[in-house]
């Protein structure tokens, strides 16, 4: 509980700092060409479809794995459900923020609300890391230790990044730098601490866990690149489109695609457990 309130205090302090920043970005947004507006619009639409379809799949696929791995798929389903809801809100906010005038999309004066992303990440990123631990079915002490490390670090990573997103370039640099510290710590836990817990995992599962960590690294690597675009001098419409498309691609990789790897690991471990226990390997429909 103390950790939760400490995190909440950091997040609220960051929001306050961002809101009082001088020279922050123009919340009305730049004028976009029809192609730029439609690119972001279509990426948001794709993300909604990907999150919704994968949520249905993960909830239904729970019956395909052994009971002790179903919590991982439940968490996976929650992650994409939460993300789908927030992408629906992002989509509507984007549509309301611009109107077509003379062949270009001009700001309507209604600010595009990028805070939906950070609310989504504050919920889904800790859950995403929890599903990583849950699918391995580690001993309780190991699982609890890894889960707390990853959840707390990921929540601080998101909370520290938000003030830079809505602040000026100076705020973006320093808050982004602060957010990098828990990001690097998460990578350390995944590559070092988690590796120590992999000795008892089947060889094929180890391969998929390696791929899962690499996917996290690749997809999460898109976030800081998109975050840094304004710092690299890419401003105006180009930065707006680049940031939104970059975040969306990263979200689809880190949630539905990552979830498919989690499902594959759960299925492989279920089959391995069935073989070791002398039970039938086919798990589909076992509950029927």
PEFEN-V600299 format. One record per helix or strand. SS is the DSSP state (~ for helix, > for strand). FROM is the first residue (numbers start at 1). TO is the last residue. If there is no record, write none. Layout:
SS/FROM/TO ; SS/FROM/TO
This chain:
~/2/19 ; >/32/33 ; ~/34/64 ; ~/67/97 ; >/98/101 ; >/104/107 ; ~/115/134 ; ~/140/166 ; ~/169/193 ; ~/195/197 ; ~/203/232 ; ~/236/276
